[in-house]
Amino acid sequence: MGKFAGHNVAADLLGNALLPFTPDPYTTCLDLGSAGAVFTEGWDRRIALTGPEAKTLKRNINALWIYPPTDDPERILAQAGRFSNG
């Protein structure tokens, strides 16, 4: 999402066409504090994981995928490219 957001902000400022974005797959992962977490899939938000398993997934999303624990630009870009829509 960050790549699309960055592109579209710059394009909007320059008067260029924006890129359409649709998350694929569409998922939601919500941390529920001491109750664990819930992970849903699809636009109808079908529950796929709950409890400790969803909590572990949410921690990995935050610690490993969104905020890569590295200062190496090549590794950061390789990780970001894994989830690109194009």
Gaussian input, Z-matrix of N, CA and C with variables (Angstrom, degrees):
# hf/3-21g

backbone

0 1
 N
 C     1     B1
 C     2     B2     1     A1
 N     3     B3     2     A2     1     D1
 C     4     B4     3     A3     2     D2
 C     5     B5     4     A4     3     D3
 N     6     B6     5     A5     4     D4
 C     7     B7     6     A6     5     D5
 C     8     B8     7     A7     6     D6
 N     9     B9     8     A8     7     D7
 C    10    B10     9     A9     8     D8
 C    11    B11    10    A10     9     D9
 N    12    B12    11    A11    10    D10
 C    13    B13    12    A12    11    D11
 C    14    B14    13    A13    12    D12
 N    15    B15    14    A14    13    D13
 C    16    B16    15    A15    14    D14
 C    17    B17    16    A16    15    D15
 N    18    B18    17    A17    16    D16
 C    19    B19    18    A18    17    D17
 C    20    B20    19    A19    18    D18
 N    21    B21    20    A20    19    D19
 C    22    B22    21    A21    20    D20
 C    23    B23    22    A22    21    D21
 N    24    B24    23    A23    22    D22
 C    25    B25    24    A24    23    D23
 C    26    B26    25    A25    24    D24
 N    27    B27    26    A26    25    D25
 C    28    B28    27    A27    26    D26
 C    29    B29    28    A28    27    D27
 N    30    B30    29    A29    28    D28
 C    31    B31    30    A30    29    D29
 C    32    B32    31    A31    30    D30
 N    33    B33    32    A32    31    D31
 C    34    B34    33    A33    32    D32
 C    35    B35    34    A34    33    D33
 N    36    B36    35    A35    34    D34
 C    37    B37    36    A36    35    D35
 C    38    B38    37    A37    36    D36
 N    39    B39    38    A38    37    D37
 C    40    B40    39    A39    38    D38
 C    41    B41    40    A40    39    D39
 N    42    B42    41    A41    40    D40
 C    43    B43    42    A42    41    D41
 C    44    B44    43    A43    42    D42
 N    45    B45    44    A44    43    D43
 C    46    B46    45    A45    44    D44
 C    47    B47    46    A46    45    D45
 N    48    B48    47    A47    46    D46
 C    49    B49    48    A48    47    D47
 C    50    B50    49    A49    48    D48
 N    51    B51    50    A50    49    D49
 C    52    B52    51    A51    50    D50
 C    53    B53    52    A52    51    D51
 N    54    B54    53    A53    52    D52
 C    55    B55    54    A54    53    D53
 C    56    B56    55    A55    54    D54
 N    57    B57    56    A56    55    D55
 C    58    B58    57    A57    56    D56
 C    59    B59    58    A58    57    D57
 N    60    B60    59    A59    58    D58
 C    61    B61    60    A60    59    D59
 C    62    B62    61    A61    60    D60
 N    63    B63    62    A62    61    D61
 C    64    B64    63    A63    62    D62
 C    65    B65    64    A64    63    D63
 N    66    B66    65    A65    64    D64
 C    67    B67    66    A66    65    D65
 C    68    B68    67    A67    66    D66
 N    69    B69    68    A68    67    D67
 C    70    B70    69    A69    68    D68
 C    71    B71    70    A70    69    D69
 N    72    B72    71    A71    70    D70
 C    73    B73    72    A72    71    D71
 C    74    B74    73    A73    72    D72
 N    75    B75    74    A74    73    D73
 C    76    B76    75    A75    74    D74
 C    77    B77    76    A76    75    D75
 N    78    B78    77    A77    76    D76
 C    79    B79    78    A78    77    D77
 C    80    B80    79    A79    78    D78
 N    81    B81    80    A80    79    D79
 C    82    B82    81    A81    80    D80
 C    83    B83    82    A82    81    D81
 N    84    B84    83    A83    82    D82
 C    85    B85    84    A84    83    D83
 C    86    B86    85    A85    84    D84
 N    87    B87    86    A86    85    D85
 C    88    B88    87    A87    86    D86
 C    89    B89    88    A88    87    D87
 N    90    B90    89    A89    88    D88
 C    91    B91    90    A90    89    D89
 C    92    B92    91    A91    90    D90
 N    93    B93    92    A92    91    D91
 C    94    B94    93    A93    92    D92
 C    95    B95    94    A94    93    D93
 N    96    B96    95    A95    94    D94
 C    97    B97    96    A96    95    D95
 C    98    B98    97    A97    96    D96
 N    99    B99    98    A98    97    D97
 C   100   B100    99    A99    98    D98
 C   101   B101   100   A100    99    D99
 N   102   B102   101   A101   100   D100
 C   103   B103   102   A102   101   D101
 C   104   B104   103   A103   102   D102
 N   105   B105   104   A104   103   D103
 C   106   B106   105   A105   104   D104
 C   107   B107   106   A106   105   D105
 N   108   B108   107   A107   106   D106
 C   109   B109   108   A108   107   D107
 C   110   B110   109   A109   108   D108
 N   111   B111   110   A110   109   D109
 C   112   B112   111   A111   110   D110
 C   113   B113   112   A112   111   D111
 N   114   B114   113   A113   112   D112
 C   115   B115   114   A114   113   D113
 C   116   B116   115   A115   114   D114
 N   117   B117   116   A116   115   D115
 C   118   B118   117   A117   116   D116
 C   119   B119   118   A118   117   D117
 N   120   B120   119   A119   118   D118
 C   121   B121   120   A120   119   D119
 C   122   B122   121   A121   120   D120
 N   123   B123   122   A122   121   D121
 C   124   B124   123   A123   122   D122
 C   125   B125   124   A124   123   D123
 N   126   B126   125   A125   124   D124
 C   127   B127   126   A126   125   D125
 C   128   B128   127   A127   126   D126
 N   129   B129   128   A128   127   D127
 C   130   B130   129   A129   128   D128
 C   131   B131   130   A130   129   D129
 N   132   B132   131   A131   130   D130
 C   133   B133   132   A132   131   D131
 C   134   B134   133   A133   132   D132
 N   135   B135   134   A134   133   D133
 C   136   B136   135   A135   134   D134
 C   137   B137   136   A136   135   D135
 N   138   B138   137   A137   136   D136
 C   139   B139   138   A138   137   D137
 C   140   B140   139   A139   138   D138
 N   141   B141   140   A140   139   D139
 C   142   B142   141   A141   140   D140
 C   143   B143   142   A142   141   D141
 N   144   B144   143   A143   142   D142
 C   145   B145   144   A144   143   D143
 C   146   B146   145   A145   144   D144
 N   147   B147   146   A146   145   D145
 C   148   B148   147   A147   146   D146
 C   149   B149   148   A148   147   D147
 N   150   B150   149   A149   148   D148
 C   151   B151   150   A150   149   D149
 C   152   B152   151   A151   150   D150
 N   153   B153   152   A152   151   D151
 C   154   B154   153   A153   152   D152
 C   155   B155   154   A154   153   D153
 N   156   B156   155   A155   154   D154
 C   157   B157   156   A156   155   D155
 C   158   B158   157   A157   156   D156
 N   159   B159   158   A158   157   D157
 C   160   B160   159   A159   158   D158
 C   161   B161   160   A160   159   D159
 N   162   B162   161   A161   160   D160
 C   163   B163   162   A162   161   D161
 C   164   B164   163   A163   162   D162
 N   165   B165   164   A164   163   D163
 C   166   B166   165   A165   164   D164
 C   167   B167   166   A166   165   D165
 N   168   B168   167   A167   166   D166
 C   169   B169   168   A168   167   D167
 C   170   B170   169   A169   168   D168
 N   171   B171   170   A170   169   D169
 C   172   B172   171   A171   170   D170
 C   173   B173   172   A172   171   D171
 N   174   B174   173   A173   172   D172
 C   175   B175   174   A174   173   D173
 C   176   B176   175   A175   174   D174
 N   177   B177   176   A176   175   D175
 C   178   B178   177   A177   176   D176
 C   179   B179   178   A178   177   D177
 N   180   B180   179   A179   178   D178
 C   181   B181   180   A180   179   D179
 C   182   B182   181   A181   180   D180
 N   183   B183   182   A182   181   D181
 C   184   B184   183   A183   182   D182
 C   185   B185   184   A184   183   D183
 N   186   B186   185   A185   184   D184
 C   187   B187   186   A186   185   D185
 C   188   B188   187   A187   186   D186
 N   189   B189   188   A188   187   D187
 C   190   B190   189   A189   188   D188
 C   191   B191   190   A190   189   D189
 N   192   B192   191   A191   190   D190
 C   193   B193   192   A192   191   D191
 C   194   B194   193   A193   192   D192
 N   195   B195   194   A194   193   D193
 C   196   B196   195   A195   194   D194
 C   197   B197   196   A196   195   D195
 N   198   B198   197   A197   196   D196
 C   199   B199   198   A198   197   D197
 C   200   B200   199   A199   198   D198
 N   201   B201   200   A200   199   D199
 C   202   B202   201   A201   200   D200
 C   203   B203   202   A202   201   D201
 N   204   B204   203   A203   202   D202
 C   205   B205   204   A204   203   D203
 C   206   B206   205   A205   204   D204
 N   207   B207   206   A206   205   D205
 C   208   B208   207   A207   206   D206
 C   209   B209   208   A208   207   D207
 N   210   B210   209   A209   208   D208
 C   211   B211   210   A210   209   D209
 C   212   B212   211   A211   210   D210
 N   213   B213   212   A212   211   D211
 C   214   B214   213   A213   212   D212
 C   215   B215   214   A214   213   D213
 N   216   B216   215   A215   214   D214
 C   217   B217   216   A216   215   D215
 C   218   B218   217   A217   216   D216
 N   219   B219   218   A218   217   D217
 C   220   B220   219   A219   218   D218
 C   221   B221   220   A220   219   D219
 N   222   B222   221   A221   220   D220
 C   223   B223   222   A222   221   D221
 C   224   B224   223   A223   222   D222
 N   225   B225   224   A224   223   D223
 C   226   B226   225   A225   224   D224
 C   227   B227   226   A226   225   D225
 N   228   B228   227   A227   226   D226
 C   229   B229   228   A228   227   D227
 C   230   B230   229   A229   228   D228
 N   231   B231   230   A230   229   D229
 C   232   B232   231   A231   230   D230
 C   233   B233   232   A232   231   D231
 N   234   B234   233   A233   232   D232
 C   235   B235   234   A234   233   D233
 C   236   B236   235   A235   234   D234
 N   237   B237   236   A236   235   D235
 C   238   B238   237   A237   236   D236
 C   239   B239   238   A238   237   D237
 N   240   B240   239   A239   238   D238
 C   241   B241   240   A240   239   D239
 C   242   B242   241   A241   240   D240
 N   243   B243   242   A242   241   D241
 C   244   B244   243   A243   242   D242
 C   245   B245   244   A244   243   D243
 N   246   B246   245   A245   244   D244
 C   247   B247   246   A246   245   D245
 C   248   B248   247   A247   246   D246
 N   249   B249   248   A248   247   D247
 C   250   B250   249   A249   248   D248
 C   251   B251   250   A250   249   D249
 N   252   B252   251   A251   250   D250
 C   253   B253   252   A252   251   D251
 C   254   B254   253   A253   252   D252
 N   255   B255   254   A254   253   D253
 C   256   B256   255   A255   254   D254
 C   257   B257   256   A256   255   D255

   B1=1.4389
   B2=1.5191
   B3=1.3204
   B4=1.4547
   B5=1.5129
   B6=1.3464
   B7=1.4595
   B8=1.5285
   B9=1.3261
   B10=1.4568
   B11=1.5242
   B12=1.3234
   B13=1.4588
   B14=1.5265
   B15=1.3262
   B16=1.4594
   B17=1.5173
   B18=1.3285
   B19=1.4686
   B20=1.5265
   B21=1.3222
   B22=1.4518
   B23=1.5234
   B24=1.3096
   B25=1.4721
   B26=1.5275
   B27=1.3356
   B28=1.4647
   B29=1.5315
   B30=1.3385
   B31=1.4684
   B32=1.5187
   B33=1.3229
   B34=1.4601
   B35=1.5306
   B36=1.3181
   B37=1.4666
   B38=1.5253
   B39=1.3420
   B40=1.4617
   B41=1.5278
   B42=1.3358
   B43=1.4562
   B44=1.5137
   B45=1.3277
   B46=1.4629
   B47=1.5199
   B48=1.3290
   B49=1.4693
   B50=1.5309
   B51=1.3295
   B52=1.4546
   B53=1.5256
   B54=1.3231
   B55=1.4629
   B56=1.5246
   B57=1.3337
   B58=1.4701
   B59=1.5250
   B60=1.3037
   B61=1.4666
   B62=1.5177
   B63=1.3195
   B64=1.4531
   B65=1.5181
   B66=1.3248
   B67=1.4627
   B68=1.5205
   B69=1.3198
   B70=1.4578
   B71=1.5181
   B72=1.2696
   B73=1.4588
   B74=1.5300
   B75=1.3279
   B76=1.4597
   B77=1.5250
   B78=1.3204
   B79=1.4647
   B80=1.5230
   B81=1.3216
   B82=1.4585
   B83=1.5196
   B84=1.3203
   B85=1.4648
   B86=1.5289
   B87=1.3250
   B88=1.4534
   B89=1.5226
   B90=1.3172
   B91=1.4668
   B92=1.5197
   B93=1.3189
   B94=1.4633
   B95=1.5276
   B96=1.3195
   B97=1.4599
   B98=1.5141
   B99=1.3236
   B100=1.4635
   B101=1.5321
   B102=1.3330
   B103=1.4694
   B104=1.5241
   B105=1.3293
   B106=1.4558
   B107=1.5083
   B108=1.3295
   B109=1.4519
   B110=1.5184
   B111=1.3328
   B112=1.4582
   B113=1.5246
   B114=1.3263
   B115=1.4605
   B116=1.5137
   B117=1.3468
   B118=1.4574
   B119=1.5202
   B120=1.3234
   B121=1.4648
   B122=1.5175
   B123=1.3226
   B124=1.4572
   B125=1.5149
   B126=1.3397
   B127=1.4587
   B128=1.5186
   B129=1.3400
   B130=1.4634
   B131=1.5290
   B132=1.3263
   B133=1.4678
   B134=1.5313
   B135=1.3335
   B136=1.4636
   B137=1.5276
   B138=1.3247
   B139=1.4628
   B140=1.5275
   B141=1.3325
   B142=1.4585
   B143=1.5281
   B144=1.3283
   B145=1.4700
   B146=1.5152
   B147=1.3252
   B148=1.4617
   B149=1.5169
   B150=1.3174
   B151=1.4662
   B152=1.5119
   B153=1.3467
   B154=1.4685
   B155=1.5331
   B156=1.3419
   B157=1.4665
   B158=1.5265
   B159=1.3225
   B160=1.4614
   B161=1.5296
   B162=1.3254
   B163=1.4766
   B164=1.5271
   B165=1.3273
   B166=1.4627
   B167=1.5239
   B168=1.3333
   B169=1.4588
   B170=1.5210
   B171=1.3192
   B172=1.4679
   B173=1.5275
   B174=1.3083
   B175=1.4792
   B176=1.5235
   B177=1.3333
   B178=1.4699
   B179=1.5203
   B180=1.3276
   B181=1.4648
   B182=1.5261
   B183=1.3296
   B184=1.4661
   B185=1.5198
   B186=1.3178
   B187=1.4644
   B188=1.5280
   B189=1.3303
   B190=1.4646
   B191=1.5215
   B192=1.3184
   B193=1.4592
   B194=1.5222
   B195=1.3242
   B196=1.4636
   B197=1.5252
   B198=1.2915
   B199=1.4649
   B200=1.5194
   B201=1.3310
   B202=1.4650
   B203=1.5259
   B204=1.3221
   B205=1.4646
   B206=1.5314
   B207=1.3291
   B208=1.4533
   B209=1.5229
   B210=1.3048
   B211=1.4642
   B212=1.5272
   B213=1.3393
   B214=1.4578
   B215=1.5288
   B216=1.3358
   B217=1.4737
   B218=1.5295
   B219=1.3353
   B220=1.4641
   B221=1.5268
   B222=1.3266
   B223=1.4728
   B224=1.5268
   B225=1.3256
   B226=1.4611
   B227=1.5296
   B228=1.3426
   B229=1.4610
   B230=1.5265
   B231=1.3217
   B232=1.4717
   B233=1.5114
   B234=1.3250
   B235=1.4608
   B236=1.5293
   B237=1.3128
   B238=1.4674
   B239=1.5223
   B240=1.3122
   B241=1.4539
   B242=1.5133
   B243=1.3173
   B244=1.4684
   B245=1.5191
   B246=1.3266
   B247=1.4448
   B248=1.5288
   B249=1.3183
   B250=1.4638
   B251=1.5229
   B252=1.3441
   B253=1.4697
   B254=1.5372
   B255=1.2922
   B256=1.4699
   B257=1.4665
   A1=111.00
   A2=116.38
   A3=120.23
   A4=113.07
   A5=116.88
   A6=120.13
   A7=110.76
   A8=115.89
   A9=119.66
   A10=110.95
   A11=116.79
   A12=120.51
   A13=110.28
   A14=116.36
   A15=120.27
   A16=112.08
   A17=115.78
   A18=119.71
   A19=110.33
   A20=116.97
   A21=120.41
   A22=113.12
   A23=118.20
   A24=120.27
   A25=109.34
   A26=116.37
   A27=119.86
   A28=110.91
   A29=117.06
   A30=120.69
   A31=110.82
   A32=117.32
   A33=121.00
   A34=110.87
   A35=116.43
   A36=120.05
   A37=112.21
   A38=115.79
   A39=120.54
   A40=113.04
   A41=116.83
   A42=120.25
   A43=113.93
   A44=117.77
   A45=121.94
   A46=110.91
   A47=115.35
   A48=120.97
   A49=110.64
   A50=115.31
   A51=121.45
   A52=109.72
   A53=116.71
   A54=121.57
   A55=109.28
   A56=117.57
   A57=118.98
   A58=109.33
   A59=116.63
   A60=120.60
   A61=109.86
   A62=115.54
   A63=122.43
   A64=107.33
   A65=118.13
   A66=119.22
   A67=110.43
   A68=116.43
   A69=121.22
   A70=108.84
   A71=119.63
   A72=127.36
   A73=111.24
   A74=116.61
   A75=121.30
   A76=108.24
   A77=116.04
   A78=121.28
   A79=109.68
   A80=115.16
   A81=122.21
   A82=107.26
   A83=116.52
   A84=120.78
   A85=107.03
   A86=115.69
   A87=121.49
   A88=110.34
   A89=116.42
   A90=121.72
   A91=108.73
   A92=116.82
   A93=122.26
   A94=112.10
   A95=116.65
   A96=120.57
   A97=111.79
   A98=116.79
   A99=120.94
   A100=112.66
   A101=117.89
   A102=121.23
   A103=112.17
   A104=118.29
   A105=121.19
   A106=111.04
   A107=116.20
   A108=121.74
   A109=108.20
   A110=115.65
   A111=121.04
   A112=107.96
   A113=115.77
   A114=123.17
   A115=107.69
   A116=117.13
   A117=121.01
   A118=110.43
   A119=115.47
   A120=122.11
   A121=109.64
   A122=115.76
   A123=121.67
   A124=113.09
   A125=113.72
   A126=119.94
   A127=111.90
   A128=117.26
   A129=120.07
   A130=111.97
   A131=116.75
   A132=124.89
   A133=112.98
   A134=114.93
   A135=120.83
   A136=108.34
   A137=117.11
   A138=121.32
   A139=109.16
   A140=115.49
   A141=121.83
   A142=112.01
   A143=117.67
   A144=122.54
   A145=109.23
   A146=116.23
   A147=122.10
   A148=109.14
   A149=115.79
   A150=122.03
   A151=113.72
   A152=116.24
   A153=121.47
   A154=113.73
   A155=117.52
   A156=119.57
   A157=110.84
   A158=116.59
   A159=120.27
   A160=110.57
   A161=117.10
   A162=121.30
   A163=109.99
   A164=117.08
   A165=120.75
   A166=110.78
   A167=116.83
   A168=120.61
   A169=110.58
   A170=117.71
   A171=121.47
   A172=111.10
   A173=116.89
   A174=119.81
   A175=110.70
   A176=117.16
   A177=120.13
   A178=111.58
   A179=116.93
   A180=120.21
   A181=109.59
   A182=116.60
   A183=120.52
   A184=113.19
   A185=117.40
   A186=120.47
   A187=114.16
   A188=117.42
   A189=119.36
   A190=113.84
   A191=117.94
   A192=119.52
   A193=112.32
   A194=118.36
   A195=120.39
   A196=110.80
   A197=116.92
   A198=122.15
   A199=108.60
   A200=117.92
   A201=119.75
   A202=111.50
   A203=117.39
   A204=121.07
   A205=111.85
   A206=116.03
   A207=119.73
   A208=109.50
   A209=115.99
   A210=121.63
   A211=110.61
   A212=117.25
   A213=122.35
   A214=109.84
   A215=118.23
   A216=120.86
   A217=113.62
   A218=118.01
   A219=120.01
   A220=111.16
   A221=117.71
   A222=120.57
   A223=111.00
   A224=117.55
   A225=120.77
   A226=109.97
   A227=117.21
   A228=119.91
   A229=111.82
   A230=117.99
   A231=120.59
   A232=110.55
   A233=117.27
   A234=121.21
   A235=110.50
   A236=117.43
   A237=121.11
   A238=110.90
   A239=117.57
   A240=121.41
   A241=114.24
   A242=118.62
   A243=121.99
   A244=111.63
   A245=117.98
   A246=121.33
   A247=113.06
   A248=116.70
   A249=121.59
   A250=110.69
   A251=115.02
   A252=120.69
   A253=111.74
   A254=117.21
   A255=116.57
   A256=114.82
   D1=-35.07
   D2=-178.25
   D3=-61.09
   D4=-39.44
   D5=179.18
   D6=-62.76
   D7=-44.31
   D8=179.81
   D9=-66.48
   D10=-42.74
   D11=179.86
   D12=-61.17
   D13=-47.22
   D14=179.47
   D15=-60.86
   D16=-46.08
   D17=178.62
   D18=-60.35
   D19=-46.94
   D20=-175.15
   D21=-69.31
   D22=-31.97
   D23=174.90
   D24=-64.55
   D25=-49.05
   D26=179.99
   D27=-63.50
   D28=-43.28
   D29=-179.98
   D30=-61.97
   D31=-41.85
   D32=179.60
   D33=-62.98
   D34=-43.39
   D35=179.27
   D36=-63.84
   D37=-33.15
   D38=-177.75
   D39=-92.49
   D40=-1.78
   D41=-179.75
   D42=77.71
   D43=19.94
   D44=179.27
   D45=-94.04
   D46=167.57
   D47=-179.69
   D48=-67.62
   D49=141.33
   D50=176.84
   D51=-84.66
   D52=152.63
   D53=175.23
   D54=-90.30
   D55=132.27
   D56=175.72
   D57=-70.89
   D58=147.62
   D59=179.46
   D60=-133.51
   D61=130.13
   D62=172.31
   D63=-133.23
   D64=118.01
   D65=179.12
   D66=-63.99
   D67=131.09
   D68=-179.14
   D69=-142.47
   D70=108.36
   D71=4.57
   D72=-82.10
   D73=156.52
   D74=177.59
   D75=-89.02
   D76=120.05
   D77=-179.62
   D78=-137.89
   D79=161.09
   D80=174.41
   D81=-136.88
   D82=135.13
   D83=175.65
   D84=-131.22
   D85=117.78
   D86=-174.12
   D87=-119.56
   D88=123.30
   D89=175.51
   D90=-77.94
   D91=128.54
   D92=-177.94
   D93=-110.18
   D94=28.75
   D95=179.19
   D96=64.11
   D97=-133.93
   D98=-177.02
   D99=-67.88
   D100=-13.62
   D101=178.98
   D102=-81.11
   D103=-6.22
   D104=-179.66
   D105=106.66
   D106=-128.19
   D107=-179.39
   D108=-162.14
   D109=169.39
   D110=175.33
   D111=-136.18
   D112=136.53
   D113=179.37
   D114=-120.85
   D115=124.33
   D116=-179.71
   D117=-118.66
   D118=157.32
   D119=179.09
   D120=-127.99
   D121=144.85
   D122=174.77
   D123=81.51
   D124=166.53
   D125=-178.59
   D126=-68.16
   D127=-22.72
   D128=177.20
   D129=-87.22
   D130=1.16
   D131=176.76
   D132=55.14
   D133=52.98
   D134=175.70
   D135=-66.20
   D136=127.88
   D137=-178.64
   D138=-71.12
   D139=121.97
   D140=-178.71
   D141=-106.36
   D142=-34.65
   D143=179.55
   D144=-144.04
   D145=148.22
   D146=172.61
   D147=-141.01
   D148=173.92
   D149=172.99
   D150=65.44
   D151=-145.64
   D152=-174.71
   D153=-60.79
   D154=-35.57
   D155=-179.86
   D156=-65.04
   D157=-43.10
   D158=178.03
   D159=-68.29
   D160=-35.09
   D161=178.34
   D162=-62.92
   D163=-43.79
   D164=177.93
   D165=-62.28
   D166=-43.17
   D167=177.57
   D168=-60.18
   D169=-45.92
   D170=-179.94
   D171=-61.41
   D172=-41.80
   D173=177.47
   D174=-62.53
   D175=-41.31
   D176=178.19
   D177=-65.50
   D178=-39.79
   D179=176.78
   D180=-57.67
   D181=-48.21
   D182=-177.32
   D183=-71.11
   D184=-41.44
   D185=-172.00
   D186=-89.02
   D187=-29.14
   D188=-173.76
   D189=-113.32
   D190=-34.69
   D191=-172.39
   D192=-96.96
   D193=-45.42
   D194=-178.64
   D195=-79.95
   D196=-43.21
   D197=-178.20
   D198=-116.68
   D199=81.69
   D200=-177.28
   D201=-59.29
   D202=132.24
   D203=-178.60
   D204=-80.37
   D205=57.86
   D206=179.87
   D207=-152.66
   D208=154.94
   D209=173.95
   D210=-108.11
   D211=7.48
   D212=-177.76
   D213=-83.02
   D214=109.59
   D215=-176.62
   D216=-55.44
   D217=-38.92
   D218=-179.14
   D219=-65.02
   D220=-41.49
   D221=178.63
   D222=-67.62
   D223=-38.10
   D224=178.30
   D225=-63.19
   D226=-46.47
   D227=-179.68
   D228=-66.81
   D229=-36.08
   D230=176.89
   D231=-63.20
   D232=-42.25
   D233=178.19
   D234=-64.96
   D235=-43.88
   D236=-179.06
   D237=-63.43
   D238=-38.31
   D239=-178.03
   D240=-67.37
   D241=-19.67
   D242=-179.69
   D243=-62.65
   D244=-28.33
   D245=-172.99
   D246=-112.35
   D247=20.45
   D248=-176.08
   D249=-79.53
   D250=142.77
   D251=174.24
   D252=-87.66
   D253=0.42
   D254=179.79
   D255=161.60

